[in-house]
Amino acid sequence: MILPIIAYGDPVLRKVGKDINVDYPKLDELLENMWETMYNAHGVGLAAPQIGLPIRLFLVDATPFADDEDMSAEEKKQLDGFKKAFINPKITEESGEEWTFNEGCLSIPDIREDVSRKGTIHITYLDKNFKEHKETYGGLLARVIQHEYDHIEGVLFTDKLSTLKKRLLKGKLSNISKGKISVDYRMRFPDMKKRR
């Protein structure tokens, strides 16, 4: 089932997610719905807060990046078919050179900005069978994971922009909250429900 994506301005996007356990109700169904929602919106990642759930869960499918001409053969191989659910993840370390990449977000449509992040991450997480993994990622994979991880920490990519950039985007962000935007996927806008 395709779920509406929560737009910028909703308080759920600012909550630090709670860990879940193996008894979490209908987890398989939730994961299926999240994959479907993400693909419908042409996303490469989706975090539970973006569908209104303040829990520590996100998905990543980096496969679309494997088609990018600018990627090395090694990077393409790493990205192609990379599809995972991360449950209760914890980034234990971020290291390496900071590098900038143009990021966007399904909850903040039509805004893309350059964001700097560290190049390498160490992360522990549970897969959908609640098996623990400790892994290290670099490059674009690290970035996609960092972006989704921020969501379960109540952080948005726009928080990482300069004060000036944030000021310039204020009107656009306000319009997103009010639903004054055209998107080709279902969304729920926080400032629209207040007017009813």
C-alpha positions, 0 to 999 in steps of 0.5 A: 500500500502506498502511504502518504509522505509527511511534508516538511514542517510536521513535528514527527520529522523532528522527533528522535526515533525509538528502537523497536523490538521483534514484536513490533506489530505487522513489521513485514507489512510496514516494510512492504508498504515503505518499499512501495511508497519509496519506489512510487515517489522515485526515492532511494531512501525512506525513513519511518518518520517520513510516513509518520512513525517516530521509530528507528527504521529506514530503507535504502535502495541505491541501485538508481545511482549505479546508472550514473555516468560519473561513477567509477566501475567499482562504485557502480558495482557497490551501488547496483542492487544495494537494497537494505532495511536498517532497524535500530541503526547506530552510526558508531563513527564518521570519518574521512574527508568531508565532501559535498553532494547535491541532496534532496528529500521526499519530504522536502520536494523541489529543493536540492542543495549541496550538503557536506558529509564525512566520507566513511561511516561505521554502522551497526543495525538489525536486518528485517530478521533482527540479525545484527550487522556491523558494517562500514560504508564509503562514498555515495552509499555512506551519504544515502545512509547518513541522510536517512539516519538523520531522519531517525535523529530528527534532523533534515538536510536543510539543517546542514545549510548555512544561515543565509541559505536557510533564510533564502529557502524560508518561503519555499519551505513554508509553501511545502508545509502549506501544500502549495506545491505540485508533487506526483506522489501522495503527501500529507501537509502539516499546515493544511490540516490546521485549516480544516 
